[in-house]
Amino acid sequence: MKFAAIPMGILLGGALSEYLFEPFVNSGTEVSSMIVRLLGNTDGTGMAIMFLCTGITGFASCMLLSRSKQVKELSMPAEQDETQAA
């Protein structure tokens, strides 16, 4: 399942960059001008926006999931095994 998502992600990423983020950069809105100051306005700025959004989303989801009780329970047996071995 996860390997089927890789080509789909590559195709979707290219389409998002070309048809959503690049026109957004050239729209002249206040948000786009702020992003242009941060990332520049050259070829590939749409891809840079996509990488920035992916990084922020990944960081935020990791921070939220690390506070989850279920995730903490998954790491507990490994910690207990280490203390018993010592």
N, C-alpha and C positions, 0 to 999 in steps of 0.2 A: 504494500500500500504506500509506504513512504517513498519507495523508489519510483512509483508512478507519478508522484507529485513533483519530482524534480524537473522533468521536462515541461510539465504544465507551469511550474513556477518560473522557469526561464522564459517561456513564451509570454506569459502574463506580465512578467517584469518588463520585457521589451515593449509590449503594447502600452503598458501604463506609463512608462518613461516617455515614449514617443507621442502618445495621443492625449495624455492627461497632464503630466508634469511639465513638459517643454512648453505647451501653450500657456500653462499657468504662469511660468516664469516670464513670458513675454506679454502677459496681460496688463501689467502696469499698476496693479493694485498695491496697497500699502504692504500687505503681507509678502507679495512677490518681490517688492523692492527691498524689503528686509532680508529675504532669502538671497537675493542677488548680491547684496553687500556681504553676506556671510560666505556664500559659495562661489560667487562670480557669475558671469553671464556668457559662458562659452558653450561650445558643443559638449554635451554630456552633463549639463547642469541638472537636467531631469533625472538622470541616473543617480547623481549625487544626492538629490532630494529623496529618491527612493531608498538609498542606502542609509541616509540619516533617519528616515521614518522607521526603517526596519530595525536599526540599532536602538532607537528610543523605545519602540514597541517591545523588543526583546528584553531590554533592561527592565522596563516597567513590569512585564509579565513575570520575570524571574524574581523581582523584589516582592511582588504580590504573592506568588506561589510559595516563596520561601517562608512566608508567615502562615501557610496552611497547616492545619493540624495533621492532615493525611500525609503530607510530605515529611513533616517532622517524625511521624511514626515510622515511615519507611527507613529513615536513617538510624533509628534507635537500636535495632538488633545488631547492627555492625558495631555500634559504640559499646554495647553490652558485651559482645564477644571479645573486643579488645581489652576491656577491663578485667574479664575473667581470665584471659590468657596471661596477664601480668602478674 
